[in-house]
Amino acid sequence: MFEKWNFAGVLDFDKERLERRDLIEEAKHALIDAYKDLAPAEALFRATMSERLDAPREARFWVDVYISMRQAPAEEFEE
């Protein structure tokens, strides 16, 4: 019955999602530390540049960083 289930693949997928989420959080905090309240604009700029350089995966990454910033409380942008 369970032969058709690939539990190893499911675990690998979840691991990749968690690693990506960690990278997004790290990038978000790095941009906030460097650019403060301009960090969301920097994330969108990087997404635009990635798209123009024909790197859609990187562009999506920076869009996800931007979305994460928009969901962050305002206190994260203060010194």
C-alpha positions in Angstrom: 0.0 0.0 0.0 2.7 2.5 0.9 5.1 1.5 -1.9 3.9 4.3 -4.1 4.8 6.9 -1.4 8.3 8.4 -1.7 8.8 9.7 1.9 12.5 10.5 1.2 11.4 12.9 -1.6 8.9 14.6 0.6 11.6 15.1 3.3 14.0 16.5 0.7 11.4 18.9 -0.6 10.6 20.2 2.9 14.3 20.6 3.6 14.7 22.7 0.5 11.8 24.9 1.4 13.2 25.4 4.9 16.6 26.2 3.6 15.1 28.7 1.1 13.0 30.3 3.9 16.2 30.7 6.0 18.0 32.3 3.0 15.1 34.7 2.5 15.2 35.6 6.2 19.0 36.1 6.1 18.8 38.3 3.0 15.9 40.3 4.6 17.9 41.0 7.7 21.0 41.9 5.8 19.2 44.4 3.6 17.4 45.9 6.6 20.7 46.3 8.5 22.3 47.9 5.5 19.5 50.0 4.0 17.0 50.5 6.9 13.7 51.8 5.6 15.0 51.7 2.0 15.5 47.9 2.2 12.2 47.0 0.4 13.2 49.3 -2.5 16.6 47.6 -2.6 15.0 44.1 -2.8 12.8 45.2 -5.7 15.8 46.8 -7.4 17.7 43.5 -7.1 14.7 41.6 -8.5 14.5 44.0 -11.4 18.2 43.7 -12.2 18.0 39.9 -11.9 15.1 39.8 -14.3 16.9 42.0 -16.8 20.0 39.8 -16.6 17.8 36.8 -17.5 17.9 35.2 -14.0 14.3 34.6 -13.2 15.0 32.3 -10.2 17.1 35.1 -8.5 14.4 37.6 -9.4 11.8 35.5 -7.7 14.1 35.1 -4.7 14.3 38.9 -4.3 10.6 39.3 -4.8 10.1 36.8 -1.9 12.5 38.8 0.2 10.4 41.9 -0.5 7.2 40.1 0.4 8.8 39.0 3.6 9.8 42.6 4.4 6.2 43.8 3.8 5.0 41.2 6.3 7.6 42.2 8.9 6.6 44.5 11.8 7.8 48.1 11.5 10.1 47.7 14.5 12.5 45.7 12.3 13.3 48.8 10.3 14.3 50.9 13.3 17.8 51.3 14.6 
